[in-house]
Amino acid sequence: MAVYQAQSKLNEVYDFIMSFEGMINPDNIRFSRWIKDAQALRQSNPAEGFLMEALVYRAQGKLDQAVDCARKSYRWDKAVARNDYANLLAEAGQFKEAIDLSLLNLQEDNFNRNALNRLIIDSSIALDKEALSQGLSLFKAPNNKSKDLLPLVNDRLDRIDEELSILEQIKVNLATFTAISSLAARASNTYCLGGSQISITLQHNEVGTFLIVDEKLSNIDIDDCFTIHDKYTDDLIDSELSFKDYKRIVYNFLPLEDDDLPTDDVRRQQGILV
């Protein structure tokens, strides 16, 4: 495969992942073609070949295979794979590993906007204030666009404190919440591609107080949400968590409606990242 053809194929996969939103069709014929192209690319450029294969597996919802190929790409050439490897770790629910890699990426490149953006998302989900503070201290904004991330980091640090306080109120420990978030990420990313919004609230009723986590997903319907929730529930039951650990947590998957989409100004104020 000629070099320009190989690069074109890799860009084709990137374009698909960046533009597609909704439920995945793992049997899409283009995926099998892309896998063959990726394996051919390995002969001339192993790092890009493994990375392309990782991205195709992600597009199919095969999260563990995606992480495995991204890891191999990273071992061949860190510069090629570092950002995508962190993304795929997070999408597979491996938030600690993704956070550690994003911090390493910032240590190696203080101007890496993608690494800070990834760290904001994953630290917000894992409620890891220490990691986000460390990332903020490492990052050097190369331009005004990158400086826009700095207020967002400070906003997320405040929100992490608020959400940790909510967990404390209902006596849910951080390890349990992170494990729940990991299972939810794996469930949603097994079935769909695209952005999402996550909100956390407390709900009081005659039974007690519950933590309600609503994850709104792009371009899916309520039946799709039931499919994702079924996987989440099955994985939760099969996990090492006991019912007493998570009985106060209700995790909902919901369609993202047009009215939920914020303007750029509101997005900045709310700290919504996709």
C-alpha positions in Angstrom: 0.0 0.0 0.0 1.5 3.4 -1.0 2.2 5.8 1.8 -0.3 8.4 0.6 -3.0 5.7 0.3 -2.3 4.4 3.8 -2.5 7.9 5.3 -5.7 8.5 3.4 -7.3 5.3 4.9 -6.3 6.3 8.4 -7.8 9.8 7.9 -11.0 8.1 6.5 -11.4 6.2 9.8 -10.7 9.4 11.8 -13.4 11.2 9.8 -15.9 8.5 10.4 -15.3 8.5 14.2 -15.4 12.2 14.5 -18.6 12.6 12.4 -20.7 9.6 13.3 -23.2 9.8 16.2 -25.6 7.1 17.2 -25.8 3.3 17.6 -23.0 1.3 16.1 -23.5 -1.3 13.4 -20.5 -3.6 14.0 -21.2 -5.5 10.8 -20.8 -2.5 8.6 -18.8 -3.8 5.6 -16.4 -0.9 5.6 -15.0 -2.1 9.0 -13.7 -5.4 7.6 -12.1 -3.5 4.7 -10.5 -1.0 7.1 -9.1 -3.8 9.3 -7.4 -5.3 6.3 -6.0 -1.9 5.3 -4.7 -1.4 8.9 -3.0 -4.8 8.9 -1.4 -3.9 5.6 -0.3 -0.6 6.9 1.5 -2.3 9.8 4.1 -3.6 7.3 5.4 -0.1 6.5 4.3 1.9 9.6 3.5 -0.4 12.6 2.5 2.5 14.9 0.0 3.9 12.4 -1.2 0.5 11.4 -2.0 -0.6 15.0 -3.6 2.8 15.7 -5.8 2.5 12.7 -6.8 -1.0 13.8 -7.6 0.4 17.3 -9.8 3.1 15.9 -11.7 0.6 13.7 -12.3 -1.6 16.7 -13.6 1.4 18.6 -16.0 2.2 15.8 -17.3 -1.4 16.2 -17.7 -1.1 19.9 -14.9 -3.7 20.6 -13.3 -1.7 23.4 -10.8 -4.2 24.8 -9.4 -4.9 21.3 -9.2 -1.2 20.6 -7.2 -0.6 23.8 -4.9 -3.5 23.0 -4.1 -2.3 19.5 -3.6 1.3 20.8 -1.2 0.1 23.4 0.9 -1.7 20.7 0.8 1.5 18.6 2.0 3.5 21.6 4.9 1.1 22.2 6.0 1.6 18.6 5.7 5.4 18.6 4.4 7.5 21.6 4.0 10.6 19.5 1.7 8.9 17.1 -0.6 7.2 19.6 -0.5 9.2 22.9 -3.7 11.1 22.6 -5.8 8.4 20.9 -4.5 5.8 23.4 -5.7 8.0 26.3 -9.1 8.5 24.6 -9.6 4.8 24.1 -8.6 3.9 27.6 -11.3 6.3 28.9 -13.9 5.1 26.5 -13.2 1.5 27.8 -13.9 2.8 31.3 -10.3 2.7 32.4 -10.3 6.2 33.8 -7.3 5.8 36.2 -5.1 4.6 33.3 -6.4 7.4 31.0 -5.7 10.0 33.7 -2.2 8.7 34.3 -1.4 8.8 30.6 -2.8 12.3 30.1 -0.6 13.5 33.0 2.4 11.8 31.4 1.5 13.4 28.1 1.4 16.8 29.7 4.8 16.2 31.4 6.3 15.3 28.0 4.6 18.2 26.2 3.4 21.1 28.3 1.5 22.5 25.3 -0.6 19.4 24.7 -4.2 20.9 24.7 -5.7 17.4 23.8 -4.1 15.9 26.9 -5.5 18.6 29.2 -9.0 18.3 27.6 -8.9 14.6 28.1 -7.8 15.1 31.7 -10.7 17.5 32.3 -13.2 15.0 31.1 -11.8 12.0 32.9 -11.0 13.7 36.2 -14.5 15.1 36.2 -16.0 11.6 35.8 -13.6 10.0 38.4 -13.8 13.1 40.7 -10.0 13.2 40.8 -9.3 16.8 41.9 -5.6 16.1 42.6 -4.9 14.9 39.1 -6.8 17.8 37.5 -4.8 20.3 39.7 -1.6 18.6 38.7 -2.5 18.9 35.0 -3.3 22.5 35.4 0.1 23.2 36.9 1.8 21.3 34.0 -0.1 22.9 31.1 1.3 26.0 29.2 -1.3 27.5 26.9 0.3 28.1 23.5 -2.5 30.5 22.2 -5.7 32.3 23.3 -7.8 29.3 22.2 -6.0 27.0 24.6 -6.3 29.6 27.4 -10.1 29.1 27.2 -9.6 25.8 28.9 -8.2 27.3 32.0 -11.5 28.8 33.4 -13.1 25.4 32.6 -10.5 23.6 34.7 -11.2 25.9 37.7 -14.9 25.4 37.2 -14.5 21.6 37.2 -12.4 21.7 40.3 -15.3 23.5 42.1 -17.8 21.0 40.7 -15.7 18.1 41.8 -15.9 19.4 45.4 -19.7 19.8 45.1 -20.1 16.2 43.7 -17.8 14.7 46.4 -20.0 16.4 48.9 -23.1 14.8 47.3 -21.4 11.4 47.6 -20.7 12.0 51.2 -24.3 12.9 51.9 -25.6 9.6 50.6 -22.6 7.6 52.0 -21.3 6.3 48.7 -17.6 6.0 48.6 -15.5 7.3 45.6 -14.3 3.9 44.6 -17.9 2.7 44.2 -18.9 5.7 42.2 -15.8 5.4 39.9 -16.6 1.7 39.3 -20.2 2.6 38.4 -19.0 5.2 36.0 -16.6 2.8 34.4 -19.4 0.2 33.8 -21.6 2.9 32.4 -18.9 4.1 30.0 -18.3 0.6 28.8 -22.0 0.0 28.2 -22.6 3.2 26.2 -19.4 3.0 24.2 -20.0 -0.7 23.3 -23.2 0.4 21.5 -22.7 3.9 20.3 -20.4 6.7 19.1 -20.8 10.4 19.7 -21.0 13.0 22.5 -22.8 12.8 25.8 -23.7 14.9 28.7 -23.6 13.7 32.3 -25.4 15.3 35.2 -25.6 14.4 38.9 -28.4 15.2 41.3 -29.9 14.1 44.6 -33.4 12.8 44.8 -35.4 12.5 48.0 -38.5 10.3 48.4 -40.3 8.2 51.0 -37.7 5.4 50.5 -34.7 7.6 51.1 -32.1 9.7 49.3 -30.7 8.6 45.9 -27.9 9.8 43.6 -29.4 10.2 40.1 -26.9 10.1 37.3 -28.4 11.0 33.9 -26.2 10.4 30.8 -27.7 11.9 27.6 -26.4 10.4 24.4 -26.5 11.8 20.9 -28.7 10.6 18.1 -30.3 7.6 19.9 -33.8 6.8 20.8 -35.3 5.4 24.0 -35.2 1.8 22.8 -31.4 2.2 22.2 -31.2 3.5 25.8 -32.9 0.3 27.1 -30.3 -1.8 25.2 -27.4 0.1 26.7 -29.0 0.0 30.2 -29.5 -3.8 29.9 -25.7 -4.2 29.3 -24.9 -1.8 32.2 -27.2 -3.8 34.5 -25.8 -7.2 33.5 -22.3 -6.0 34.0 -23.1 -4.4 37.3 -24.6 -7.6 38.6 -21.6 -9.5 37.4 -19.1 -7.0 39.0 -17.4 -7.3 42.3 -19.7 -4.6 43.7 -22.3 -5.7 46.2 -25.9 -4.4 46.1 -25.3 -2.4 49.4 -22.5 -0.5 47.6 -24.6 0.8 44.8 -28.2 0.6 46.0 -28.3 4.4 46.4 -27.1 5.1 42.8 -29.6 5.2 39.9 -27.9 5.5 36.5 -30.0 6.5 33.5 -29.2 6.5 29.8 -31.4 9.1 27.9 -31.6 10.5 24.4 -30.0 13.9 24.0 -32.7 16.2 22.7 -32.1 19.3 20.6 -33.1 21.5 23.5 -30.3 19.9 25.5 -27.6 21.2 23.1 -25.9 24.3 24.5 -24.6 27.2 22.7 -20.8 27.8 22.8 -21.2 30.3 25.6 -23.4 28.0 27.7 -21.1 25.1 26.9 -18.2 27.1 28.4 -20.2 28.1 31.5 -21.4 24.6 32.1 -18.1 22.9 31.4 -19.6 20.5 28.9 -17.0 18.6 26.9 -17.6 16.2 24.0 
